[in-house]
Amino acid sequence: MAITTVAMLACLQLKHFVVDYVLQPAWILRGKGNFRMIGGYVHAGGHALGTVPALMLASAGMTRVAILVLAEFLAHYLIDYGKALLSRHSRADATTRAYWAMHGADQLMHQLTYAALILAALT
């Protein structure tokens, strides 16, 4: 079980890096924090789809995997939506402590989501 847990975490970390840092063109970045723009939904969808291989390592049933993938989509979208709103209403940029605190909180919430997904898939 420990090997499976670490393998799942590694898959989720790799997915997170690729989807959050490699696959984000400007139109996706602009779409976060606006329910009427598609960018945030596409981004959260990429995270949800990328979560499937990690969850399959747990040998969870397809119904459980589908529920957890939906949970990942919702959690990721809402976390990013909240960060976009906070960022818009602050004067923080990459040179401020506030920016890095918001970025760190965003990343922490995503990592805690992954811990919850792994726990839910393995129990």
ABEGO torsion letter per residue (X at the ends): XAAAAAAAAAAAAAAAAAAAAAABBAAAAAABGBAABAAAAAAAAAAAAAAAAAAAAAGBBAAAAAAAAAAAAAAAAAAAAAAAAAAAABABBAABAAAAAAAAAAAAAAAAAAAAAAAAAAX
